[in-house]
Amino acid sequence: MTGAKIVACPTCGKEVTWGPQSPFRPFCSERCRKIDLGAWASDSYRVPVAAPTDDFDLPELSSTRSE
């Protein structure tokens, strides 16, 4: 055994050997790679962001200012 790392395809879950013999890694195939790319392009995946704060939620800065 060469100690090659085995990962799961993010799209279908099939086992993929992480190495040069798997050109689409971490995906098992070009099809799974394109499915994932299409999901990103259509905004199916989104990175959560924190809601913007209002000016009223900020701490008072007047006490730290030098005048």
N, C-alpha and C positions, 0 to 999 in steps of 0.2 A: 504494500500500500504506500502511495506517495504522500499521503497526508493532505490530499486536496480537500479544500473546503467545499461543503455541499450547502447550498442555500435554496430557499423556496422561491419560486417565481412569484413576484408580487401580484401578478394578474390571475394566474390559475392555480398556483400552489405547487406545481410540479417541481421535483427536485432538479437542481441545476448544479453542475460542477463548476466552481469558480476557477476559470483558467482559460488559456488561449483556445482550447477546444470548444468553448462556448462563446461564440462571437457576439451574442446578444445579451450576455450577462448584465444584470441579474435576471433577465427574462429568459424563458426557455426557447423562444422563437421570435422571429420578426413580427409575427401576428400579435403576440402578447405585447411586444414593445410598442406597436402602433396603437393597440387598444388603450394602453396607458397614456401615450402621447395625445390621443384624441380626447381622453377624459380631461387632461390638463387644458387642452385648447378650447374645450367647450365649457370651462369653468365648473366641471363636476367636482374637482378637487379645489378646496379653498384653504388658505392658511388663516387660522383665526387671529384676530387682532383685538387689542383692548379698545374699548370705547374711548373716544377723545374726552379729555377732562374739560370742564367748563372753567372759565376764569375764576369763578366763585369757589372752586374746589382747591385752588392753589393757596399755599400758606402766605400769610402776609409778608411782604418783602420790605415794607417801610421800616421795620425795626432793625434790619440789617444794613440799610443804606446809610452812608455817611453824607451828611449835608454840609 
